[in-house]
C-alpha cells in the first residue's frame, strides 16, 4: 500500500515537473522572441565614444531627411536619392554625434522660438497641418521627434559657429587677388529686356499676339483688354528650353506668338539686348567674398571634425 502511494506521488511529481519545464521553456521562447524583436529594432550599428547609434536612430534620421528633402525631390526620385545616401547617412550620424558631444561639453542653450520658427518653415511645404502630421506619421515620426532633430541641428550649428565660422576671415586683398587671377569668371552674360502680357485664354492670347505683330502697340492692346503690361530682364537658362528658344529668335521690338507656361499664355516683346560685359571689382566683390568664405568654411570644418574624430572612439558594426 505504501509502495503504491509512493509510485503515485512520484508520477504526480514527475507530471508537475514536466509541466513546469514546459512552462519555463515556453516563457523562455517568448522572452527570446521579444528580446530578438527589440534587438532588431534597436540594433547598434555604431559606437561613438560612450554613445551608441542604433538602427532606430538611422531610421528616424532617414525619415527626417526625407521630410527635409521633399521640397527638392518627389516620389521615386526622392526614394532613389534617399537609398543612394544610406551609407552617407551613417557617416553623418557619426559626425553629428561627435559634434553634439562637443556641444554638450560647452552647455550651449538654444532659443525655443528658433525651433518653432524652423518647424513652421517645414510645415509651409505642406498644404495643411493635417497633411503635415500625416506625412510625419507615414515616416513613423511625431512632431516631438522632429523638434528633437531640429534642436540637435541647431546645437550643431551653434558649436560650428563657435569653433569654426567665427574664426574665418576673408581680407579685401584676398578678394582683389582672386578677381585679378580669374577675370573670365566675372563677365555678365548677355541679357534681354522684355515686356509681357499674361492671359488665361488661348484664343484671346492668339488674337492679341496677331494684332501686335501686325503693328498695333502692345500698350494699346493691354489697355483695351484690361491687362497689365509687365517688364522682365532675363538671362539664358531662366526659362524652359522651348520657351527660351522662341525668345532667342526675337528681334528688337518684335512680338512673340503666345507661349504656354504653367497653364497660362504669355506674349513677349523684346525691347533691348544687353551685350556681355566685364564686371567691375565692386560689382563682383560680394560674390567673391562669399565664395572664399564658404571655401574656408568647408576646409575649417573638415579640419576641426577630423581632429575630433582622431580623439574619438568610433566603431562601425555590421
Protein Blocks (a to p, Z undefined) as FASTA:
>chain_A
ZZmmmmmmmmmmmmmmmmmmmmmmmmmmmmmmmmmmmmmmmocfbdehjbccdfklmmmm
mmmmmmmmmmmpgcjlmmmmmmmmmmmmmmmmmmmmmmmmmmmmnopacdfklmmmmmmm
mmmmpmbfklmmmmmmmnopafklmmmmmmmmmmmmmmmmmmmmmmpccdfklmmmmmmm
mmmlmcccddddddddddfblklmmmmmmmmmnopafklmmmmnopacddddddehiacf
klmmmmmmpcehiacddddeehiacddddfbdcddddddfklmmmmmmmmmmmmmmmmmm
mmmmmmmmmmpccdddZZ
